[in-house]
Amino acid sequence: MKIRHLVFVGLLLVGAAVLLAACGGGPAASGDSEEVLYFYNWSEYIEPELFDKFKEETGISVIEDTFSSNEDLLAKLQSGAEGYDVIVPSDYMVDQMIDLDMLAELDHSKITSIGDIDPSFADPPFDPGMAHCLPYMWGTTGIGFNWNDWDEAPDSWSYLFEPDLAANFAGRISFLDDSRETLGAALIYLGYDPNTTDAAQIEEAKNVILAIKPYIAAFDSDSYEDNLLSGEFGLVHGWSGDIFTAQLEDENIDYAIPREGAVKWVDNLCITADAGADPARYERALKWIDFLNQPENAGANTNFVWYATPNMNATPYIDQEILDYEAVYPPEEVFNKLYWLEPIGDALEIYDRAWTEITSQ
């Protein structure tokens, strides 16, 4: 999902070019936009130096705007925001956007690096044959913690979902502000598939979360790792790379993949239907996607965000410390307990209702 890292301010130099459209708040069209690409990304989820490198190679300036959840991304585009060229939705959101005709198809002949994608990512269930998107980063969703609070790693969802255990961190627990991720974690804790369409199982997961709601400080996808570093949060449900980045600032911060299993995910580089309808914008978007997937650039991104790249030829450019870190590249026995969040069709409405009940109480 996303990463918070060093604050990147270089884009402020071109920020004046970004005007909010009257409808939906997307980037407005401008007369000189032929050399500008608008990138809608998770917060600080890219090596900042790549913006300058792309400009040097192509003459195209990239202006980045950020979102904090897949649902926020979808809502922004559905509200009428236009002007974004390349977006970074997660796996299950790609499926929804395809159904809503929100994504352009990729011209694979224009993506010279497409053969660098690991075959295990090249035919995903949410986008067969990578027809609409190229995989960008992948990782897991687990538990972030501080060793000052523990003798053994909290490697079970029970530390978050069993009220007696969660009470030990009352007011210091956070969950992702993401319906599929948070309900999915509760479903795995209960022994269910996080892709279940069984309304009774989803209701049970909702009630598990409501039972520990008094102990939850926030549903937060943006700054939970900062609050873990400060000590305001003691246990966080979060994305692996965020916790690893926090660990760079405090070696006592660590990450556990729960033994019951966890979600694995892949974020994707996709071209909006809006950009796909404009030949010039479409060509710029294809160049940006191809650039980001070049092995050297994919490796630079992994070094910055601490998520694994699906680019199998990026390995020579990735720090050995990351390649050896099993929480980034899990061993087979751990990988086999990980779930993709898969398309669930009309059952998404059940999740949405449950999430509304959770967050509104």
URDACOR-V42100 format. One record per pair of residues at least 24 apart in sequence whose ideal C-beta (glycine too) atoms are under 7 Angstrom apart, sorted by the first residue. I is the first residue (numbers start at 1). GAP is how many residues later the second one is. D is the distance in Angstrom with one decimal. If there is no record, write none. Layout:
# URDACOR-V42100
I & GAP & D
I & GAP & D
This chain:
# URDACOR-V42100
1 & 41 & 6.0
1 & 89 & 6.1
1 & 238 & 4.7
1 & 264 & 6.6
1 & 266 & 6.2
2 & 40 & 2.7
2 & 41 & 5.1
2 & 43 & 4.9
2 & 219 & 6.9
3 & 39 & 6.8
3 & 41 & 5.8
3 & 42 & 4.8
3 & 238 & 4.9
3 & 239 & 5.9
3 & 242 & 6.3
3 & 302 & 4.2
3 & 304 & 7.0
4 & 39 & 5.6
4 & 40 & 5.2
4 & 219 & 6.9
4 & 221 & 6.2
4 & 222 & 6.9
4 & 238 & 6.3
4 & 241 & 6.9
5 & 39 & 4.9
5 & 240 & 5.5
5 & 299 & 6.2
5 & 300 & 6.6
8 & 36 & 6.1
8 & 40 & 4.3
10 & 38 & 6.3
10 & 41 & 6.9
11 & 52 & 6.4
11 & 53 & 5.7
14 & 47 & 5.7
14 & 49 & 5.6
17 & 46 & 6.3
18 & 45 & 5.5
21 & 60 & 6.7
21 & 61 & 6.2
21 & 62 & 6.4
23 & 57 & 4.0
24 & 52 & 6.6
24 & 55 & 4.2
24 & 56 & 3.5
24 & 57 & 3.4
24 & 58 & 6.8
25 & 51 & 6.8
25 & 56 & 5.5
26 & 55 & 3.0
26 & 56 & 4.9
26 & 57 & 4.4
26 & 58 & 5.7
27 & 36 & 6.9
27 & 56 & 3.6
27 & 57 & 6.6
28 & 55 & 6.2
29 & 54 & 6.3
34 & 246 & 5.6
35 & 24 & 6.0
35 & 25 & 5.6
35 & 26 & 6.2
36 & 25 & 5.1
36 & 27 & 6.1
37 & 25 & 5.0
37 & 48 & 5.0
37 & 49 & 6.8
37 & 247 & 4.8
37 & 248 & 6.6
37 & 251 & 5.5
38 & 25 & 5.4
38 & 27 & 7.0
38 & 45 & 5.4
38 & 46 & 5.0
38 & 47 & 5.0
39 & 24 & 6.9
39 & 25 & 4.7
39 & 46 & 6.9
39 & 47 & 5.3
40 & 25 & 5.3
40 & 27 & 6.4
40 & 33 & 6.9
40 & 44 & 4.3
40 & 47 & 4.5
41 & 25 & 5.7
41 & 47 & 4.9
42 & 24 & 6.4
42 & 25 & 6.7
42 & 46 & 5.9
43 & 25 & 6.5
43 & 179 & 6.0
45 & 43 & 6.8
45 & 260 & 6.0
46 & 255 & 6.2
47 & 253 & 4.7
47 & 254 & 5.1
47 & 257 & 4.0
50 & 247 & 5.9
50 & 250 & 6.6
54 & 234 & 6.7
54 & 237 & 5.3
58 & 229 & 5.8
60 & 224 & 5.6
60 & 227 & 6.8
62 & 226 & 6.8
68 & 109 & 6.7
68 & 153 & 4.8
68 & 154 & 4.8
69 & 108 & 5.4
69 & 109 & 5.1
69 & 152 & 5.1
70 & 108 & 6.6
71 & 108 & 6.7
77 & 25 & 6.1
82 & 192 & 5.2
84 & 188 & 5.4
85 & 186 & 6.6
85 & 187 & 6.5
85 & 190 & 4.2
85 & 196 & 5.4
85 & 199 & 6.5
85 & 200 & 4.6
86 & 183 & 5.9
86 & 184 & 6.9
86 & 185 & 5.9
86 & 199 & 5.0
86 & 202 & 5.5
86 & 203 & 6.4
87 & 183 & 5.4
87 & 185 & 6.0
88 & 48 & 6.1
88 & 179 & 5.3
88 & 180 & 6.7
88 & 181 & 6.3
89 & 179 & 6.0
89 & 181 & 6.2
90 & 175 & 5.5
90 & 177 & 5.3
91 & 33 & 6.5
91 & 35 & 4.8
91 & 174 & 5.8
91 & 175 & 5.3
91 & 249 & 6.2
91 & 250 & 6.0
92 & 34 & 6.4
92 & 88 & 5.9
92 & 249 & 4.4
92 & 250 & 6.6
92 & 251 & 6.1
94 & 32 & 4.9
94 & 33 & 5.3
94 & 38 & 6.7
94 & 39 & 5.5
94 & 174 & 5.5
94 & 176 & 6.5
95 & 31 & 4.1
95 & 248 & 3.8
98 & 29 & 6.8
98 & 34 & 5.8
101 & 172 & 6.0
102 & 170 & 6.6
102 & 171 & 5.4
103 & 29 & 4.4
103 & 30 & 7.0
103 & 167 & 5.0
103 & 168 & 6.7
103 & 169 & 6.7
103 & 170 & 6.0
104 & 167 & 4.3
104 & 168 & 6.7
104 & 169 & 5.4
104 & 171 & 6.5
104 & 172 & 2.5
104 & 178 & 6.6
105 & 26 & 5.5
105 & 27 & 5.7
106 & 24 & 6.7
106 & 25 & 6.7
106 & 26 & 6.3
106 & 28 & 6.8
106 & 165 & 6.9
107 & 179 & 6.3
110 & 176 & 4.4
110 & 180 & 6.9
111 & 175 & 6.4
111 & 178 & 6.2
111 & 179 & 4.7
112 & 178 & 5.8
113 & 177 & 5.5
113 & 180 & 4.2
113 & 181 & 5.2
116 & 177 & 6.4
116 & 179 & 5.7
116 & 195 & 4.8
116 & 196 & 6.3
116 & 197 & 4.5
117 & 193 & 5.5
117 & 194 & 6.4
118 & 192 & 5.2
118 & 194 & 4.1
121 & 145 & 6.3
121 & 189 & 4.0
124 & 142 & 6.9
125 & 217 & 5.8
126 & 216 & 6.9
126 & 217 & 5.6
132 & 138 & 5.8
133 & 135 & 3.8
133 & 136 & 6.1
133 & 137 & 4.1
134 & 134 & 6.6
134 & 135 & 4.8
134 & 155 & 5.4
134 & 159 & 5.8
135 & 131 & 4.8
135 & 133 & 5.6
135 & 175 & 4.1
136 & 131 & 4.8
136 & 132 & 5.7
136 & 133 & 4.9
136 & 156 & 6.9
137 & 130 & 5.1
137 & 164 & 7.0
137 & 168 & 6.5
137 & 170 & 4.1
137 & 171 & 7.0
137 & 172 & 6.2
138 & 126 & 6.6
138 & 127 & 6.4
138 & 128 & 4.2
138 & 169 & 6.6
138 & 170 & 5.3
138 & 172 & 5.8
139 & 100 & 5.9
139 & 101 & 4.3
139 & 102 & 5.6
139 & 126 & 6.6
139 & 168 & 4.4
139 & 169 & 6.2
140 & 100 & 4.9
140 & 117 & 5.7
140 & 122 & 5.3
140 & 123 & 6.7
140 & 124 & 5.2
140 & 198 & 6.2
141 & 40 & 5.7
141 & 98 & 5.7
141 & 121 & 5.7
141 & 122 & 4.4
141 & 124 & 6.8
142 & 98 & 6.5
142 & 113 & 5.9
142 & 114 & 5.6
142 & 115 & 4.6
142 & 116 & 5.9
142 & 120 & 5.1
143 & 92 & 6.4
143 & 94 & 6.6
143 & 113 & 4.8
143 & 115 & 6.3
144 & 81 & 6.7
144 & 84 & 5.4
144 & 92 & 4.2
144 & 94 & 4.8
144 & 99 & 4.0
144 & 109 & 6.8
144 & 111 & 5.5
145 & 90 & 5.7
145 & 109 & 6.1
145 & 111 & 6.9
146 & 82 & 6.7
146 & 88 & 6.7
146 & 106 & 5.2
146 & 107 & 5.8
147 & 105 & 4.5
147 & 107 & 6.0
148 & 104 & 5.4
149 & 85 & 5.8
153 & 101 & 6.8
153 & 103 & 4.7
154 & 81 & 6.7
154 & 102 & 6.0
155 & 101 & 4.2
155 & 103 & 5.8
155 & 104 & 5.3
156 & 102 & 5.4
156 & 103 & 5.8
156 & 104 & 6.5
157 & 28 & 6.1
157 & 31 & 6.4
157 & 32 & 3.7
157 & 101 & 4.8
157 & 103 & 5.5
158 & 31 & 6.9
159 & 76 & 6.4
160 & 75 & 6.2
160 & 77 & 6.3
161 & 25 & 6.1
161 & 28 & 4.8
161 & 47 & 5.3
161 & 51 & 6.2
163 & 48 & 5.5
163 & 49 & 5.5
166 & 46 & 4.4
166 & 49 & 4.7
167 & 48 & 6.0
169 & 46 & 6.6
169 & 65 & 4.3
169 & 66 & 5.0
170 & 45 & 4.4
171 & 44 & 6.6
171 & 46 & 5.3
172 & 45 & 5.9
172 & 60 & 6.9
172 & 61 & 5.3
172 & 62 & 3.9
172 & 63 & 6.8
173 & 42 & 5.4
173 & 43 & 5.2
173 & 44 & 6.0
173 & 60 & 7.0
173 & 62 & 5.1
174 & 42 & 6.9
174 & 43 & 5.5
174 & 44 & 4.8
174 & 46 & 5.0
174 & 50 & 4.6
174 & 53 & 6.9
174 & 59 & 5.1
174 & 62 & 4.8
174 & 63 & 6.7
175 & 41 & 6.3
175 & 44 & 5.4
175 & 62 & 4.4
176 & 43 & 6.9
176 & 45 & 5.1
176 & 61 & 5.6
176 & 62 & 6.5
177 & 42 & 4.2
177 & 43 & 5.8
177 & 44 & 4.5
178 & 43 & 6.0
179 & 172 & 5.2
179 & 173 & 6.4
179 & 176 & 3.7
180 & 161 & 5.2
180 & 171 & 6.4
181 & 82 & 6.3
182 & 27 & 6.8
182 & 55 & 6.7
183 & 168 & 5.8
183 & 171 & 6.2
183 & 172 & 6.7
184 & 79 & 5.4
184 & 157 & 6.1
185 & 52 & 6.0
188 & 72 & 5.5
188 & 73 & 5.1
188 & 74 & 6.7
189 & 71 & 6.1
193 & 146 & 6.9
194 & 69 & 6.1
194 & 145 & 5.2
194 & 147 & 6.3
195 & 144 & 7.0
195 & 146 & 6.6
195 & 147 & 4.6
195 & 149 & 5.8
197 & 147 & 5.6
197 & 150 & 3.7
199 & 151 & 5.3
202 & 148 & 5.2
202 & 149 & 6.3
202 & 152 & 5.5
203 & 151 & 6.9
206 & 148 & 4.1
206 & 151 & 6.3
206 & 152 & 6.0
209 & 149 & 5.3
210 & 148 & 6.3
210 & 151 & 6.5
213 & 148 & 6.6
219 & 140 & 6.3
228 & 25 & 6.2
229 & 24 & 6.6
240 & 67 & 6.8
240 & 87 & 6.0
240 & 88 & 6.7
241 & 64 & 5.1
241 & 65 & 4.3
241 & 66 & 4.1
244 & 62 & 3.9
244 & 84 & 6.9
245 & 61 & 5.7
255 & 72 & 5.3
257 & 70 & 6.6
257 & 73 & 6.7
257 & 77 & 5.9
261 & 76 & 4.1
261 & 77 & 6.5
261 & 78 & 6.3
262 & 76 & 5.9
263 & 75 & 7.0
263 & 76 & 5.6
263 & 78 & 5.8
264 & 74 & 3.8
264 & 75 & 6.6
264 & 76 & 6.2
265 & 76 & 6.3
266 & 44 & 6.5
